[in-house]
């Protein structure tokens, strides 16, 4: 979800929010990372209701993390929790206008479409990925950033930040699966020759990977294409990759960014490095 970008700086700052931590990075030279654990319930991600119990308390924790980085705060990029965003994938909308897409997506929201901010990314093969956030939800996170005396840059959700970079032919055959794991949910992104064909954000019990594994093994039947490369990122990535490798015909499995903190940091880095529109 784009807001605006800023003139290139030697050091650029990003903030990511989840229901258990706020993480800040500074990208310019060696990557610097600072984070603060959140009290239980301070952020309760939802696409419908306000997420933050106390903007002032969260802003103080964000300020503490940013303070470690000692960099100018112009154009701070922000990643919202996945469950604060509504997504919709349209696999064949090459000629659809943004107005038409807003009407189509808005009709399925659990809140009035007049209260939504929309953004649409167009990929290969006519695929369009839509994202919507309710004004009341977005405004709370904006207030947190403003309270740290920072200027807001691009805004996205954690699991969508790298979709544009992943949407390129992998050079191999079969489904190219990017599986991002968090403590209480996961995001499954599936590509065929660089075209996004499936995207799902689903809840999972903390530490339980069986349901995620079953979802991955169902993909060939759903799409009529064999599994190719699988990249597993985030909380429990190494454990899930080891389980997937035991399954016949599962394809190539690769682990990146094992742990939720590393996943958040690398998603922020990708957003910071995204080319100027």
Long-range contacts (C-beta under 8 A, 24 or more apart in sequence): 1-85, 1-117, 1-119, 1-131, 1-133, 1-154, 1-155, 1-156, 1-157, 1-160, 2-119, 2-154, 2-155, 2-156, 2-277, 3-152, 3-153, 3-154, 3-155, 4-75, 4-153, 4-154, 5-75, 5-153, 5-154, 5-276, 5-277, 6-74, 6-75, 6-151, 6-153, 8-276, 9-72, 9-74, 9-75, 11-69, 11-71, 11-72, 12-71, 12-75, 12-77, 12-272, 13-66, 13-69, 13-71, 13-72, 13-73, 13-75, 13-76, 13-77, 13-150, 14-76, 14-77, 14-78, 14-79, 14-268, 14-269, 14-271, 14-272, 15-62, 15-65, 15-66, 15-76, 15-77, 15-78, 15-79, 15-145, 15-150, 15-268, 16-78, 16-79, 16-158, 16-264, 16-265, 16-267, 16-268, 17-43, 17-58, 17-78, 17-79, 17-80, 17-81, 17-141, 17-144, 18-43, 18-45, 18-81, 18-158, 18-182, 18-183, 18-260, 18-264, 19-43, 19-44, 19-45, 19-81, 19-183, 19-184, 20-183, 20-260, 21-260, 21-261, 21-264, 22-58, 22-61, 22-62, 22-65, 23-65, 23-261, 23-264, 23-265, 23-268, 24-62, 24-65, 24-66, 24-68, 24-69, 25-69, 25-265, 25-268, 25-269, 25-272, 26-69, 26-71, 27-268, 27-269, 27-272, 27-273, 28-71, 31-265, 31-269, 32-68, 32-69, 33-261, 33-265, 34-65, 34-66, 34-67, 34-68, 34-69, 35-65, 35-261, 36-61, 36-62, 36-64, 36-65, 43-81, 45-81, 45-82, 45-83, 45-84, 46-83, 46-84, 46-137, 47-83, 47-84, 47-85, 47-86, 47-110, 47-111, 47-132, 47-133, 47-134, 47-137, 48-110, 48-111, 48-134, 48-137, 49-136, 49-137, 50-136, 50-137, 50-140, 51-81, 51-84, 51-137, 51-140, 51-141, 52-140, 52-141, 52-144, 55-140, 55-143, 55-144, 55-147, 56-147, 58-144, 59-143, 59-144, 59-147, 59-148, 62-144, 62-145, 62-147, 62-148, 63-147, 63-148, 66-148, 66-150, 73-148, 73-149, 73-150, 73-151, 74-150, 74-151, 75-151, 75-152, 75-153, 76-145, 76-150, 76-151, 76-152, 76-153, 77-153, 77-154, 77-155, 77-156, 77-268, 77-271, 77-272, 78-141, 78-145, 78-152, 78-153, 78-154, 78-155, 78-156, 79-155, 79-156, 79-157, 79-158, 79-161, 79-264, 79-267, 79-268, 79-271, 80-133, 80-137, 80-138, 80-141, 80-155, 80-156, 80-157, 80-158, 81-157, 81-158, 82-157, 82-158, 82-159, 82-160, 82-182, 82-185, 82-187, 82-201, 83-185, 83-201, 84-133, 84-137, 84-141, 84-157, 85-131, 85-132, 85-133, 85-157, 85-160, 86-110, 86-116, 86-131, 86-132, 86-133, 87-129, 87-130, 87-131, 87-132, 87-157, 87-160, 87-199, 87-201, 88-129, 88-130, 88-132, 89-127, 89-128, 89-129, 89-130, 89-196, 89-198, 89-199, 90-127, 90-128, 90-129, 90-130, 91-125, 91-126, 91-127, 91-196, 91-197, 92-125, 92-126, 92-127, 93-126, 93-127, 93-128, 94-126, 96-128, 101-128, 101-130, 105-130, 105-132, 106-132, 121-160, 121-163, 121-164, 123-163, 123-164, 123-167, 123-194, 123-195, 123-196, 124-167, 124-193, 124-194, 124-195, 124-196, 125-195, 127-195, 127-196, 127-197, 129-160, 129-163, 129-196, 129-199, 131-157, 131-160, 154-271, 154-274, 156-271, 158-182, 158-263, 158-264, 158-267, 159-187, 159-189, 159-201, 159-267, 161-267, 161-268, 161-270, 161-271, 162-266, 162-267, 162-270, 163-189, 163-196, 163-199, 164-274, 165-270, 165-274, 166-191, 167-191, 167-194, 167-195, 167-196, 168-194, 169-193, 169-194, 170-194, 170-228, 170-229, 172-228, 172-229, 172-252, 173-226, 173-228, 174-225, 174-226, 174-227, 174-228, 174-229, 174-251, 175-219, 175-220, 175-223, 175-225, 175-226, 175-227, 175-228, 175-251, 176-228, 176-229, 177-216, 177-219, 177-227, 177-228, 177-229, 177-230, 177-231, 177-251, 178-231, 178-233, 179-212, 179-216, 179-230, 179-231, 179-232, 179-233, 179-240, 180-233, 180-234, 180-263, 181-209, 181-212, 181-232, 181-233, 181-234, 181-235, 181-236, 181-237, 181-240, 181-260, 181-263, 182-234, 182-235, 182-260, 182-263, 183-207, 183-235, 183-260, 186-212, 186-234, 188-215, 188-216, 190-219, 190-223, 192-223, 192-225, 197-223, 198-222, 198-223, 207-236, 209-236, 209-239, 209-240, 209-243, 212-240, 213-240, 213-243, 213-244, 213-247, 216-244, 216-250, 217-247, 217-250, 226-251, 227-251, 228-252, 229-254, 230-254, 231-255, 231-256, 232-256, 233-257, 233-258, 233-263, 233-266, 234-258, 234-259, 234-260, 234-262, 234-263, 235-259, 235-260, 235-263
